[in-house]
């Protein structure tokens, strides 16, 4: 039995290797799944810098939110005989990596022409009338602003197969079998988590870029094109010179209806008798939605989110693990100012009748005092108008990170489940007679807590996730004050009891106090 550190559909074939093609079924006339476009499909593209004085040769924005910057001093490909790595991806908390002449990471779109390339800097793509993108302004982290002329690289055709393929994919399963002169026959199936050195992600772009990522922090770069589109056969190359030589290889692809991709390769070396067959199963990374999911949700517009949730007096500021001041306009939360000089702005895209199904329904962006973007949260709503999926991208001095959160609600709009995503904390909420009676927390912090209530109505619909319900949901709390995270408990909570902590709560007009169960003195907990 043998496991390959680099799966051979990404390893160059020997001169005498004879490729054979097949698909997972005999029916190659199947219609390609009509997959929703990736989140950044509309802005994706490779921009080649034509000014030879530039330290950079090209900048590419991938459709799934990944970027690749090629430095002028080197090219894209590496030698197959050297089996070199184009660049390495380090810890997933920092998605930006520089290796040799390439910078790779994730990016955030700030506006129509501005993009924050995490770990690299900010770029602006400038157009000249109807001539498309003609210049790029580069503001590298810690460097001086530069402007260079660019031209957009040619792209593949806009057909169903190419549209379905060109995005980033995560490997879920690998099956390989074959024969080599050293180990003999082998047949093995495994996941990337089970084998160090296995492939974990693959990215295709319409500019012909083909990147493969491995869980030993290595990345390889290739180019691709259709060899026989009718048979779903792809040819890849390390040097982008198509001479049908040993710098190239082939594999086939097939799609399924649940945003999944299957890659097959088979080859035989008739000189040595060695042969190899692989099947790699992949699922779309960060899908923007699927048929029957994003596209079928009708967000209610009869009332604003704030009107649906807050039936009493709106609070203008809250100090729940940090002071926040709220700005409401026409029934919408439009801005939050916190005590640290940050500003959060909300945009409600679902009100636009021309919104694409792949676009978020709501976005909120946090800016630092200097105007730079700290994070962006993209929110998709359910049929009740509450957040069900939240994709967030954070930018910091280490390059940034991203994660996805999901929420579920009952028919009355109570939040009953949340996967916070950042640390895989999961919250399960039990509601009894309109109040949260029990919360289970699983993940990095495990806890079970029961809650008791007075008969006093929660007239102002107050909900304090962190300081009362011990839900460390970070910036997701702003969704509640925007009316997007479900409805509040019906009554005012008076007590919480977990395995080792017991607290009492007392409510006043402008604050909430607490004390340990049995304690004598009350302490300010939350200010309104």
N, C-alpha and C positions, 0 to 999 in steps of 0.2 A: 504494500500500500504506500502511496506517495501523495503528499500534499504539496502543491506548488505555491511558493511565496508570491509569485507573479503569474496569474492565470494566463495561459498561452494565447488566449485571444487578444492579449495585450503584449505579447512577447513576439519578436520577429521570427518568422519562419526561416528555416534553413533553405539553401539554394535548391536542394532536391526535393523539398517538401511539395507534395501535390495536394492542393486544397480540394475539398468536396463540400457541397452545400446541401442543406436540407432544412426543412422547417418542422415545427412540432406536429404538423398534420399534413395530409396530402392536399388539402384545399388551400391553395395560395390565392384564391380569388376573394377571400373574406374581406369585407369592408373594414377599414381601419376605424377603431373606436373614435368617436367625435369628442376628443378630450378638450376641456376648457383650456384656453391659453394660460401659460404661467403668468405670475403676477407682473413681471417686468417685460413681457413680450413686446409691448408697444415701444419700449425705449431701448431694447437690446440691439447690439451691433458692435462691430469691430471698427475702430477708427485708427487708420494708419497715418502716422505723423510724417509729413513730407519734408519737413525742415531738417536737414542733416545735422544742424547744430543742437538739436534737441537731445537730451540724455535718454529719451524714451522713444522706442520705435512704434509702439502701438498701445492702445488702451481698448479693452473689450469689456462690454457690459453684458453679462449672461442673462437669459430670460428668467432664471430662477433666483436672481439676486446675487450672483457671484461675479467677481471681476478678475481680469488678468491684465497686468501691465508688463510689457516686454521692454527691457532696457535696450538702448541702442547698441551696446557693446556685445550683444550676443543674440543668437537666434532662438527659435522655438524648439527645435528638435534636438535630440541627443542620439548618440550612436547606439545601434542595436547591439553591436559587439561589445561595447563597453557596459551595456546595461545600466547606464547612468540614470540618475533621478533628476528630473527637471527642477523640482523644488520640493521642500518638505512642509507638511502641515503639522503644526505643533498642537498643543493642548486645545481642545475644542472651545474653551472659554475665550480664546483669542483667535478669531478666524483669519487674521491677516498674517501672511508669512512671506518672507523674502528668501529666495534660494538662488544663488548664482545670479542670473540676469532676469529673474522673473519675480514679480510681486503678485500674490494671490490673496483674495479675501472676499468678504461680503460687502455689499454697498446698500445705501439708503438713498432713495430719491427725495430731495428736499423740495424742488419745484420742477417746472417743465424742462429746465435746462441745467439744473444744478444737482450734483450727486456727491454724497459723502462716501468715499472709498475708505472703509475702516482700515486703519493701520497705514494708510498711504497719504491721504489728504482729500481735498475737495477739488472737483473738476466742474467746469462749465462748458457746455457744448453750444457754440454760437453759430447762428445761421445768417446768411446774407440774402435776404429776400426769399425768392423761391428756389434758391440754389442748394437747399439742404444745409447740412452741417459743413462749415468751412474752416472753423477754428476751434481750438480747445484752450481754455484757460486752466492752468494747473497750479494749485496752491498746495504744495506738498507740506506735510507736517514738519514744522521746524525749518522750512525753507522759504525761498523767495518766490513770488508769483511769476509765472511764465506763460507766454502765449505763443502757440504754434499753429501753422496751417495743417489741416488734416483732410483726408478723403475717406469716405466710408467704404469698407471692403465689400466686394460683391457677395451676395447671399444666395442660398439655395432657392429653388422654386417654392412657391406658396401653395403646396399641396398637402393633402391629409397626412400622408406618411411622414413627410419632413416636419410638419407642424407637431405631430404627435411625438416624434423622436427628440426634437431640440429643446431640452430642458435638463435638469439635474435629476439623477436617479440614485436611490439607495439600494444596495444589494441586500437581499433577504435570505438567499439560499444558493449554494453552489454544489453542483454534482459533476464530478470529473472521473473519468475512467480511461484506461489505456494500457500501453505496454512500453517500457523502456528497457534497455539492455542492462541497466544497473539494478533496478528494483523488480523487474519482471512485470506481471500484470497487477493493476491496482484498480479499485472501484470505491469511491468515497463520496459521501454527502455531508456537508457541514455548513454552518453559518459563519459570517465574519467574526462574531463574538467568540467562536470556538477555536479559532486558529489565528495566531499572530502572524501577520504578513499577508492575510487574505485581502482581496479587493473589497472595498466598502462603499464607494460611490463612483459614479460615472457621469460626466457632463458632455453633452453634444450641443453645438451651436450651428446656426444657419450660415455662419461665416466659414464653416469647415473645421472648427476647433473641436478636438476630442481629448478630454482629460480624464485620467483614471486615478483614483485615490485609494490608498491602502491603509489598513489599520496599524501599520508599523511606522506611520507618519511619513511615508514616501508618496510621491506623486509623479506620474509619467504623462508626457504630452505627446499628442499625435495629431494628425489631420485625417479627415474622412471625406468620402463621397459615395454616392450610390454606384455600385457595380452593376446591379440588375434590380431596378426598383420593383418590377413586377414580381420578382422572387424574393423581395425584401433582403437582398444581399448587399452588404456594405464592404467597401475596400478602405483600408486605413494605411497610413504611411507615416514614417517618422520624419521625413525630409520634405514632404509636399512636392516631390518630383515623381510623377507617375510613369515609371518605366517598366512596370511589371517585374521588378527585381526583388531581391531579398530584403529590401527596405520596406516591403509592403506585406499585408496579410488580409484575410477575409473572414467575415462571420455573417450570420443571418439574424434578423430580429423579428419578433412577433409581439402583438399587443393584445391585451384583454380588457374587458369592460370596466374593471375596477382600478384604472390608472396603473396598470402593471405592464412590465416589459420583460420579455424573455430573449436572451442572447445565446445563440448556438455556434459552436465551432467544431470542426472535425478536420484532422489532417493526418497524412501518413507519409513517412519517409521510406521510400521503397529501397533505398540503399542500405539502411540499418534495420528495417523491419519495425521500427518504432511507430506508434500511432497514438493519437490523443483525441478525446471527445469531451466536450464540456457543455453544460447547460447552466446558465446563470439567471436566477430570478431576481427582478428588481421592482421596486415600487417608487412612484414619483415622490420626490422630496418637496415638502412645502406645497402641496397641491392648492391651486386657487379655487378649487371647487369641482364638483362632478355633476353629471346629469342627475336630476332628481334631488340635488342637495342645494347648492348655492342658487342655482337658477330658478328653482321652484318656490323659494321663500318669498312671500309677500309681506313686507314690513308695514305695519299699520301706520297710517298718516292722519287718522281722524283727530287725534290729539298728539301733542308733543310728548316726548319722553318724560319731561319734568311734570307735565300735567297728569300723566298716568300714575305716577308714583307718589308725588308730594301733594297731598290734599289739604295740608295746613300751611303754616307760615314757613317760607323758605329761609333757611339760615344763610347769613352772608359770610360767615367764617366758622371754621371748626378746627380745634387743636386735638386731633386724634393721632397721636404719635407724629406730631409735626403740624405747625400752623398752616392752614390753607384758607385763602380768601377767594370767594366765588363771584363770578360775574355772569348774571343771567340776562338774556335778551329774547323777548318774544317766546318764552317757554322753552328755551334751550340754554344749557350751560355752554358758554362760549369761551370762557377763560378762567384759569386758576392761577393765582399768584401765591407762591409759598414764601416762608420766612427766610429762605436762603437766597433770594434774588432770582429764582427761576420763574419762567412763565410758561404755562401750558395752554395751548389753544386747541379748540375742538372744531372739526369740520364734518358736516352731515351730508355725505355724498348720496345717501339713499333718497334724498329729496329731488335729485336730478333725474328726470325721466329718461335721459340718455345714458345713464350709468351702465357700464358693462357688468355682466354677472361676475366677472373675475375681480372686479374692483371691490374694495371694502365698502361697507355701508357707512362707517364712521371712522375717522382718524383723529387721534390727538397727539400733539407734538410738544415736547418739552425743550425749551431753549434756555441756554445759560445767559448770564448777564451780558456776555460779549457777543451774543447773537448766534453762537454755534449750537448745533443740535445735540441734545443729550440723549433723547430717545424718540422713537416713533412707534405708536401702537395702532395697528390696523384691526378693525373690529367688524365681524359679520354678525348680523342679528337674526333671531328666529321670528316665527310668525307672531309672537307676542310683543316683539320690539325689544327683546333683551339680548345681551351679548351671549353668543354661543361658542364663538371661536375668536381668539385674539392672537395675532401675530405681532411680536414686538422685536425691535432691533435697537440695541443700546450701543452708544459710542463712548469710549473712554480712552484714557491714555495708553491702554494696553492693546487697543485695536477694536474692542467691542465684543458683543455676544448677542445671540438671538435665541428666542424660545417661543413656544406656542402654548397657550392656555385654552382650556375648554370648560364650558359650563352647561348644566342641565337644570330644568325648572319643572315644577308641577303645573297643573292646569290653572292654578290661581296666581301663577307668577312668582312663587317662592323659589329661591335658589336652593336646590337639593344636592347638587354635586359640583365640585370644581377641581380640576387638575391644574394647579397653579403653574406648572411647567418649568419654572426656573430651577427649582430643586426637586422637582417631581413630587411636591407635596400634594396630597389628595384630601379633600374635605367632603365629608358626607353629612348633610344636615337633615335632621328629623323635625318636622313641624307638627305641632299639636294645637288645635283650636286657634290657628293663626299666629302662633309663637314658636320660636326655635326652642325645642325642648332638649335636644341632644345633638352634639357634634362629635364625629369621629375624625381624627387626623392620622393619616398614614404617610410614610416617607421619611425624610430626614428627621422629622420630629413626630413622635407617636403619642397620641393623647386622646382620652375620651372625657367629655365634660357634659354635665347636666345643668339645665338652667331653670330658674323659677321666676315668676312674674307677679306683679301686683295687679290690682283691678284697674289701675290708672291707664287710660288709653294713651297710646303713642301718637298724639295728635299731629305732631310735626314730622312723623315718619323718619325718626332718627335711627341710624344703623351704624354702629361703630365696630368694624370688623376686627381691628387690631386690639384695642384697649379693653374691650368687653368680651368679644367672642374668640380671642386668641387666634385669629386667622391672619397669618403673616402673608398677605397678598400684595404687599408693596404698592406699586402704582396702579394696580387694578382697582383700588378703592375709589378712584375718581369716576369710574363707570357708574358707581351707585349714585353719586351726587349729580350725575348727568341723567339719571333715570333709566339706566341701561343694564342694571345688575339685579333686577327683580324688585319685589316689594318688601317693605320693612315688617318686623314683628308688630302685632296688633297692640300689645301692651308694653309697659316699661319693665325691663328686667331688674330683678332685685337680688339675685343670688346666682353664683356659679360654683359647681362642685366637680372637681376632677379627682384623680387618684391621690394627689398630694397637695392640692391647692384648693382653698375654699374662701370665696370672697363675697362680700355684701356690697350692694350699690345703692346710693341715694341720689335722687334727682332733684335739682333745683332749676330755676328758670334760666340760668346762664352757665350752668356747669353740672358735671356728674362727679360725685365723690365715691370713694371706695374704702373698705377696710377689710382686714383678714377676719374671717368668721370668728366671732368671739372677742375681737379686738375692741379697744376702748375709744380710739381716736380715728376720725375720718380724714382722708387725704384727697386733695383735688386730683382728679384723673383726666377729665376732659373739659375744655372750656368752649363755650358757644358764643 
